[in-house]
Protein backbone atom coordinates (compact mmCIF):
# COMPACT_ATOMS: atom_id res chain seq x y z
CA UNK A 1 0.00 0.00 0.00
CA UNK A 2 1.27 3.46 -0.87
CA UNK A 3 1.77 5.97 1.90
CA UNK A 4 0.06 9.33 1.52
CA UNK A 5 2.00 11.08 4.31
CA UNK A 6 5.67 11.19 5.24
CA UNK A 7 6.87 8.19 7.17
CA UNK A 8 10.20 7.01 8.50
CA UNK A 9 11.15 3.41 8.01
CA UNK A 10 13.36 1.04 6.10
CA UNK A 11 10.57 -0.52 4.05
CA UNK A 12 10.08 1.51 0.91
CA UNK A 13 9.11 0.83 -2.70
CA UNK A 14 10.71 3.09 -5.30
CA UNK A 15 9.57 3.49 -8.90
CA UNK A 16 9.07 -0.24 -9.57
CA UNK A 17 7.44 -3.07 -7.63
CA UNK A 18 10.74 -4.93 -7.78
CA UNK A 19 12.64 -2.12 -6.02
CA UNK A 20 11.62 -2.81 -2.44
CA UNK A 21 13.82 -2.51 0.60
CA UNK A 22 13.31 -4.91 3.49
CA UNK A 23 16.66 -4.68 5.31
CA UNK A 24 18.69 -1.78 6.62
CA UNK A 25 21.45 -2.59 4.13
CA UNK A 26 19.11 -2.40 1.14
CA UNK A 27 17.60 0.82 2.52
CA UNK A 28 21.05 2.41 3.00
CA UNK A 29 22.09 1.43 -0.55
CA UNK A 30 18.84 2.88 -1.89
CA UNK A 31 19.46 6.16 -0.06
CA UNK A 32 23.00 6.24 -1.41
CA UNK A 33 21.70 5.65 -4.95
CA UNK A 34 19.15 8.48 -4.52
CA UNK A 35 21.93 10.77 -3.29
CA UNK A 36 24.23 10.05 -6.24
CA UNK A 37 21.48 10.23 -8.88
CA UNK A 38 20.35 13.63 -7.61
CA UNK A 39 23.96 14.90 -7.57
CA UNK A 40 24.33 13.54 -11.13
CA UNK A 41 21.22 15.53 -12.06
CA UNK A 42 23.03 18.72 -11.05
CA UNK A 43 26.09 17.65 -13.03
CA UNK A 44 23.98 17.13 -16.17
CA UNK A 45 22.29 20.49 -15.67
CA UNK A 46 25.71 22.16 -15.44
CA UNK A 47 26.86 20.43 -18.64
CA UNK A 48 23.65 21.46 -20.42
CA UNK A 49 24.06 25.11 -19.43
CA UNK A 50 27.72 25.00 -20.50
CA UNK A 51 26.70 23.54 -23.86
CA UNK A 52 24.13 26.30 -24.35
CA UNK A 53 26.73 28.91 -23.45
CA UNK A 54 29.26 27.42 -25.88
CA UNK A 55 26.68 27.21 -28.64
CA UNK A 56 25.59 30.81 -28.20
CA UNK A 57 29.13 32.26 -28.50
CA UNK A 58 29.16 31.68 -32.24
CA UNK A 59 28.66 34.93 -34.09
CA UNK A 60 27.62 35.44 -37.67
CA UNK A 61 29.10 38.91 -38.04
CA UNK A 62 25.65 40.47 -37.99
CA UNK A 63 25.02 42.84 -35.13
CA UNK A 64 21.21 42.68 -35.22
CA UNK A 65 20.22 40.15 -32.54
CA UNK A 66 16.90 39.35 -34.18
CA UNK A 67 18.62 38.30 -37.39
CA UNK A 68 21.36 36.20 -35.81
CA UNK A 69 19.14 33.19 -35.11
CA UNK A 70 17.78 33.14 -38.65
CA UNK A 71 21.24 33.30 -40.22
CA UNK A 72 22.95 30.96 -37.73
CA UNK A 73 20.71 28.07 -38.66
CA UNK A 74 17.83 26.40 -36.99
CA UNK A 75 19.40 23.03 -36.20
CA UNK A 76 23.02 23.37 -35.21
CA UNK A 77 24.85 20.50 -33.50
CA UNK A 78 25.02 22.40 -30.21
CA UNK A 79 21.30 23.09 -30.31
CA UNK A 80 20.43 19.45 -31.00
CA UNK A 81 22.80 18.26 -28.26
CA UNK A 82 21.28 20.79 -25.86
CA UNK A 83 17.82 19.56 -26.72
CA UNK A 84 18.80 15.93 -26.11
CA UNK A 85 20.42 16.87 -22.80
CA UNK A 86 17.27 18.79 -21.84
CA UNK A 87 15.19 15.67 -22.49
CA UNK A 88 17.52 13.44 -20.48
CA UNK A 89 17.71 15.94 -17.63
CA UNK A 90 13.94 16.42 -17.59
CA UNK A 91 13.41 12.66 -17.49
CA UNK A 92 15.83 12.30 -14.62
CA UNK A 93 14.18 15.18 -12.78
CA UNK A 94 10.75 13.61 -13.11
CA UNK A 95 12.11 10.27 -11.89
CA UNK A 96 13.53 12.05 -8.84
CA UNK A 97 10.14 13.66 -8.26
CA UNK A 98 8.42 10.29 -8.46
CA UNK A 99 10.98 8.87 -6.05
CA UNK A 100 10.22 11.61 -3.54
CA UNK A 101 6.55 10.73 -3.94
CA UNK A 102 7.28 7.51 -2.08
CA UNK A 103 6.83 9.80 0.96
CA UNK A 104 9.74 8.19 2.79
CA UNK A 105 11.57 10.75 4.92
CA UNK A 106 14.99 9.20 4.32
CA UNK A 107 14.53 9.18 0.56
CA UNK A 108 13.41 12.81 0.66
CA UNK A 109 16.46 13.85 2.69
CA UNK A 110 18.85 11.84 0.49
CA UNK A 111 17.56 13.51 -2.67
CA UNK A 112 17.57 17.02 -1.21
CA UNK A 113 21.09 16.50 0.17
CA UNK A 114 22.23 15.08 -3.18
CA UNK A 115 20.83 18.07 -5.05
CA UNK A 116 22.47 20.43 -2.56
CA UNK A 117 25.88 18.76 -2.70
CA UNK A 118 25.63 18.45 -6.49
CA UNK A 119 24.87 22.15 -6.76
CA UNK A 120 27.81 22.98 -4.49
CA UNK A 121 30.23 20.77 -6.40
CA UNK A 122 29.11 21.36 -9.99
CA UNK A 123 27.19 24.61 -10.24
CA UNK A 124 28.01 26.99 -7.39
CA UNK A 125 30.92 28.62 -9.24
CA UNK A 126 28.84 29.38 -12.34
CA UNK A 127 26.77 32.21 -10.90
CA UNK A 128 27.87 34.62 -13.63
CA UNK A 129 25.80 32.68 -16.16
CA UNK A 130 22.82 34.75 -17.16
CA UNK A 131 19.57 32.83 -17.21
CA UNK A 132 17.50 33.63 -20.26
CA UNK A 133 13.77 33.54 -19.69
CA UNK A 134 11.76 33.17 -22.88
CA UNK A 135 8.52 34.30 -21.28
CA UNK A 136 8.70 36.22 -17.99
CA UNK A 137 5.07 35.50 -17.22
CA UNK A 138 4.85 32.93 -14.45
CA UNK A 139 1.53 31.60 -15.72
CA UNK A 140 2.80 30.64 -19.17
Secondary structure as the mmCIF struct_conf table of DSSP 4:
data_model
#
loop_
_struct_conf.conf_type_id
_struct_conf.id
_struct_conf.beg_label_comp_id
_struct_conf.beg_label_asym_id
_struct_conf.beg_label_seq_id
_struct_conf.end_label_comp_id
_struct_conf.end_label_asym_id
_struct_conf.end_label_seq_id
BEND BEND1 UNK A 4 UNK A 5
STRN STRN1 UNK A 7 UNK A 7
BEND BEND2 UNK A 10 UNK A 10
STRN STRN2 UNK A 12 UNK A 13
BEND BEND3 UNK A 15 UNK A 16
TURN_TY1_P TURN_TY1_P1 UNK A 17 UNK A 18
STRN STRN3 UNK A 20 UNK A 21
BEND BEND4 UNK A 23 UNK A 23
HELX_RH_AL_P HELX_RH_AL_P1 UNK A 24 UNK A 56
TURN_TY1_P TURN_TY1_P2 UNK A 57 UNK A 57
BEND BEND5 UNK A 61 UNK A 61
HELX_RH_AL_P HELX_RH_AL_P2 UNK A 65 UNK A 72
BEND BEND6 UNK A 74 UNK A 75
HELX_RH_AL_P HELX_RH_AL_P3 UNK A 77 UNK A 100
TURN_TY1_P TURN_TY1_P3 UNK A 101 UNK A 102
STRN STRN4 UNK A 104 UNK A 104
HELX_RH_AL_P HELX_RH_AL_P4 UNK A 105 UNK A 118
HELX_RH_PI_P HELX_RH_PI_P1 UNK A 119 UNK A 123
TURN_TY1_P TURN_TY1_P4 UNK A 124 UNK A 125
TURN_TY1_P TURN_TY1_P5 UNK A 127 UNK A 128
HELX_LH_PP_P HELX_LH_PP_P1 UNK A 129 UNK A 132
BEND BEND7 UNK A 134 UNK A 134
TURN_TY1_P TURN_TY1_P6 UNK A 138 UNK A 139
#
